[in-house]
Amino acid sequence: MIKIGNIELPDFPLLLAPMEDVSDPPFRALCKEQGADVVYTEFISSEGLIRDAAKSTMKLDIYEKERPVGIQIFGANLDSMLRTIEIVEQSKPDIIDINFGCPVKKVVSKGAGAGILKDIDLMVSLTEAMVKHTHLPVTVKTRLGWDDNSIKIVEVAERLQDVGCKAIAIHGRTRAQMYKGNANWKPIAEVKNNQRMHIPVFGNGDISTPEKAMEMRDIYGLDGAMIGRATIGNPWFFREIKHYFNTGEHLAPPTMAERIEASRRHLQMAIDWKGERLGIVETRRHYTNYFKGIPHFKAYRLKMVTTDDAKGVFDVFDEVIEKFGDHQFI
């Protein structure tokens, strides 16, 4: 059994990574139903929360059905981060996660996200202060280092654990790599194999197939997998991995009826949560993957991503079922 603080999880849990404009409540709900053991909010700016910026405060919405859920925050100013904790606690998350890994320039330029990898002492002191400021388990998501010449993740993870961090998720790339090249899981395994480490060590990056998840578990010996991009428009990925773990066989892909049902529910929940306009626009990125690999589908996908009213998009879903029925696409 894996534990984050007092939260008990199954062996080798699967975690939905925090993703900007992706891991919102509608998508988290779908992933949870399909087997995600822990889900995280989109990352939330500490400065945005303090200013009461609408986009930031909206991201604090969490629902009972998605527990255990972590709220992820980023920032580099100690006072702002501590004030943020008080705001975040009101949403009653199960976990507070600190983003020390986002490589995007607008975040890094403020010394936040992966920017803090240039100042490990600050990273550790910030984590320690936040741990002392809340009764909730504090976890960290980070990268291997700033660049290939500054990978000290074994030491960094140990120091974070020593100041009270309850779990660490490590993306197997440096900030310099952004999302290019291949993720390197070997340094993550070195963190796990450090005899002083006793908190869960989760791997992240390039988990694109059930076989990759199994490799992370059996070859690299990590405690769980945090999965991001492979889940976009594919909430079924969690159940596919678990099925493969249990049987050694690949689960059949979702039928057209399942794909349409997920798309419908996703869109409806998004509209209910953020209004028709935003709900329509922000669900569009998922349709490519919801209907990936289906022949002669381009015209329908184009309609889904260009139709500007909800009824119009739901009508396209009806058209698709009429055309394809409940076909299984292997």
C-alpha positions in Angstrom: 0.0 0.0 0.0 1.2 3.5 -0.8 0.4 6.4 1.5 0.6 10.2 1.0 0.3 11.4 4.6 -2.7 9.5 5.9 -4.2 9.0 2.4 -4.1 5.3 1.6 -3.7 4.4 -2.1 -3.5 1.0 -3.9 -0.1 -0.4 -4.9 1.3 1.5 -7.9 -1.4 4.2 -8.0 -2.1 6.1 -11.3 -2.2 9.9 -10.9 -3.7 12.4 -13.3 -1.1 15.1 -13.8 -2.0 18.7 -13.3 -2.4 20.2 -16.8 -3.2 23.8 -17.7 -6.7 24.1 -19.4 -7.0 20.3 -19.3 -7.4 18.8 -15.8 -10.5 20.8 -14.9 -13.4 19.3 -12.9 -15.2 17.8 -15.9 -12.1 16.0 -17.2 -11.0 14.9 -13.7 -14.5 13.4 -13.1 -14.1 11.3 -16.3 -10.6 10.2 -15.4 -11.7 9.2 -11.9 -14.5 7.0 -13.3 -11.9 5.3 -15.5 -9.5 4.4 -12.7 -7.4 7.4 -11.8 -6.4 7.0 -8.2 -5.5 10.6 -7.5 -6.3 13.7 -9.6 -4.8 17.1 -9.5 -6.2 20.5 -10.4 -4.6 22.7 -13.1 -1.7 24.6 -11.6 -2.9 27.8 -9.9 -0.9 31.0 -9.5 -0.4 32.1 -5.9 -0.3 35.7 -7.1 -3.5 35.2 -9.0 -5.2 33.8 -5.9 -4.1 36.6 -3.7 -5.4 39.1 -6.3 -8.7 37.1 -6.4 -8.3 36.8 -10.1 -11.4 35.0 -11.4 -9.5 32.4 -13.5 -7.4 31.4 -10.5 -10.2 31.2 -8.0 -12.3 29.2 -10.3 -9.7 26.5 -10.5 -10.2 25.9 -6.7 -13.5 24.2 -7.4 -13.3 20.5 -6.4 -16.1 17.9 -5.9 -16.6 15.0 -3.5 -16.6 12.4 -6.3 -13.1 13.2 -7.4 -11.3 12.6 -4.0 -8.5 12.2 -3.2 -7.8 15.4 -5.1 -4.7 17.7 -4.9 -4.7 21.4 -5.6 -1.5 22.5 -7.2 -0.1 25.9 -6.7 3.0 27.7 -8.1 4.9 30.8 -7.0 8.3 31.9 -5.7 7.4 34.4 -3.1 7.2 32.9 0.4 4.6 35.4 1.8 2.3 34.9 -1.2 2.6 31.1 -1.1 1.7 31.0 2.6 -1.3 33.3 2.1 -2.3 31.0 -0.8 -2.4 28.0 1.5 -5.0 29.7 3.7 -7.2 30.3 0.6 -6.6 26.8 -0.8 -7.5 25.1 2.5 -11.1 26.6 2.3 -11.7 24.3 -0.7 -10.8 21.3 1.5 -8.5 19.5 -0.9 -6.8 16.2 0.3 -3.4 17.3 -0.8 -1.5 20.6 -1.5 1.0 20.1 -4.4 3.7 22.6 -5.2 4.7 23.0 -8.8 8.5 23.2 -9.1 8.5 21.8 -12.6 6.6 24.0 -15.1 9.1 24.9 -17.9 7.0 27.7 -19.5 8.9 31.0 -19.8 6.2 33.2 -18.3 6.3 31.1 -15.1 10.1 30.4 -15.0 10.9 34.1 -15.6 9.3 34.9 -12.2 11.5 32.3 -10.5 8.5 29.9 -10.1 7.8 26.4 -11.6 11.1 25.0 -12.9 12.7 28.4 -12.4 13.3 27.5 -8.8 15.6 24.7 -9.8 18.2 27.3 -10.1 17.9 27.9 -6.3 17.5 24.6 -4.5 17.9 26.3 -1.1 14.8 28.4 -1.8 12.9 25.4 -3.1 13.6 23.6 0.2 12.9 26.5 2.5 9.7 27.3 0.7 8.5 23.7 1.0 9.4 23.6 4.7 7.5 26.8 5.4 4.4 25.5 3.6 4.5 22.2 5.4 4.6 24.0 8.7 1.7 26.3 7.7 -0.9 23.5 6.9 -2.2 20.3 8.4 -2.7 18.9 4.9 0.0 16.7 3.3 2.3 18.8 1.0 3.7 17.1 -2.1 6.0 18.4 -4.8 6.1 18.0 -8.6 9.4 18.8 -10.2 11.9 18.0 -12.9 15.4 16.4 -12.9 17.1 19.7 -12.8 17.6 23.0 -14.7 19.8 21.4 -17.4 22.0 18.3 -17.8 24.8 19.9 -15.8 22.7 20.6 -12.8 20.9 17.3 -12.1 21.0 16.8 -8.3 17.5 15.3 -7.9 18.6 12.6 -5.5 19.9 15.2 -3.0 16.9 17.5 -3.8 14.3 14.8 -3.1 16.0 13.8 0.1 16.1 17.4 1.4 12.4 17.9 0.5 11.5 14.8 2.4 13.5 15.9 5.4 11.5 19.2 5.6 8.2 17.3 5.6 7.2 16.7 1.9 4.9 13.7 1.8 5.5 12.5 -1.8 7.4 13.6 -4.9 6.5 13.3 -8.5 9.4 13.7 -10.9 9.2 14.5 -14.6 12.1 12.7 -16.3 13.3 15.8 -18.2 15.3 18.9 -17.4 13.9 22.4 -17.8 16.2 23.0 -20.7 14.6 20.0 -22.5 11.1 21.4 -22.2 9.1 18.6 -23.7 11.7 17.5 -26.3 13.7 14.3 -26.5 12.9 11.3 -24.3 12.2 11.4 -20.6 15.0 9.8 -18.6 13.6 7.7 -15.7 17.0 6.4 -14.5 17.6 9.4 -12.1 14.0 9.0 -10.8 14.9 5.3 -10.0 18.0 6.6 -8.2 15.8 8.7 -6.0 13.7 5.7 -5.2 16.7 3.5 -4.5 18.2 6.0 -2.1 18.0 4.1 1.2 17.1 7.3 3.1 13.9 7.8 1.0 10.7 6.6 2.6 8.1 8.8 0.9 6.4 7.7 -2.4 8.4 8.6 -5.5 6.1 8.9 -8.6 7.4 8.9 -12.2 6.2 11.3 -14.9 6.9 11.8 -18.6 6.4 9.6 -21.7 4.0 7.1 -20.1 2.2 6.6 -23.4 1.3 2.9 -23.3 0.3 0.3 -20.6 3.7 -1.3 -21.3 5.5 1.9 -20.4 3.6 2.1 -17.1 4.6 -1.6 -16.4 8.2 -0.7 -17.2 8.1 2.2 -14.7 6.7 -0.2 -12.1 8.7 -3.4 -12.7 12.0 -2.2 -14.2 12.5 1.2 -12.5 10.7 0.2 -9.3 8.8 3.5 -8.8 5.8 3.8 -6.5 3.3 5.1 -9.0 2.9 6.8 -12.3 1.7 10.4 -12.9 0.3 10.6 -16.4 -0.4 13.8 -18.4 -0.5 14.2 -22.1 -1.5 10.6 -22.9 -4.8 11.1 -21.1 -6.0 14.2 -23.1 -9.2 13.0 -24.8 -8.4 9.6 -23.5 -9.7 9.1 -19.9 -9.9 5.4 -20.7 -6.1 5.2 -20.5 -6.3 4.6 -16.7 -8.5 1.5 -17.1 -6.4 0.2 -20.0 -3.3 0.3 -17.8 -5.0 -1.5 -14.9 -6.5 -4.1 -17.2 -3.0 -4.7 -18.7 -1.5 -5.0 -15.2 -4.2 -7.6 -14.2 -4.3 -9.7 -17.4 -1.2 -8.9 -19.5 -3.6 -8.2 -22.3 -4.7 -5.0 -24.0 -8.2 -3.8 -23.4 -10.3 -3.3 -26.6 -10.5 0.4 -27.4 -13.7 2.3 -26.5 -16.6 1.8 -28.9 -18.0 4.8 -30.8 -20.9 4.9 -28.3 -18.5 5.2 -25.4 -16.5 7.9 -27.2 -19.7 9.9 -27.9 -21.0 9.4 -24.4 -17.7 10.7 -22.9 -17.7 13.7 -25.3 -21.3 14.6 -24.5 -20.8 14.4 -20.8 -17.5 16.2 -20.9 -19.1 19.1 -22.9 -22.2 19.2 -20.7 -20.2 19.3 -17.5 -17.9 21.9 -19.0 -20.8 24.1 -19.9 -22.4 23.6 -16.5 -19.1 24.6 -14.8 -17.8 27.5 -16.9 -20.7 28.6 -19.2 -21.5 27.8 -22.8 -18.8 29.8 -24.6 -15.8 28.7 -22.5 -17.2 25.2 -22.1 -17.4 24.7 -25.9 -14.0 26.2 -26.6 -12.0 24.5 -23.9 -13.4 21.0 -24.7 -12.3 21.2 -28.3 -8.7 20.1 -27.6 -10.0 16.7 -26.6 -11.9 15.8 -29.7 -8.8 14.8 -31.7 -8.0 12.1 -29.2 -11.6 11.1 -28.4 -11.9 10.1 -32.1 -8.3 9.2 -32.9 -7.7 6.6 -35.6 -11.2 6.6 -36.9 -11.3 6.6 -40.7 -13.2 9.2 -42.6 -13.8 11.3 -39.5 -12.1 14.6 -40.4 -15.3 16.4 -41.5 -17.1 15.5 -38.3 -14.1 16.6 -36.2 -13.9 19.9 -38.1 -17.6 20.6 -37.3 -17.0 19.8 -33.6 -14.2 22.3 -33.3 -15.8 25.1 -35.4 -19.4 25.0 -34.2 -20.0 27.8 -31.7 -23.2 26.8 -30.0 -23.9 23.8 -27.7 -26.9 22.5 -29.6 -24.8 22.5 -32.8 -22.0 20.4 -31.2 -24.5 17.9 -29.6 -26.2 17.6 -33.1 -22.8 16.6 -34.5 -22.5 13.9 -31.9 -25.9 12.6 -33.0 -24.8 12.6 -36.6 -21.7 10.6 -35.7 -23.7 7.9 -34.0 -26.1 7.8 -36.9 -23.2 7.3 -39.3 -20.9 5.0 -37.3 -23.3 3.2 -34.9 -21.6 1.5 -32.0 -18.6 0.3 -34.1 -15.4 -0.9 -32.4 -12.4 0.5 -34.1 -9.3 -1.7 -33.5 
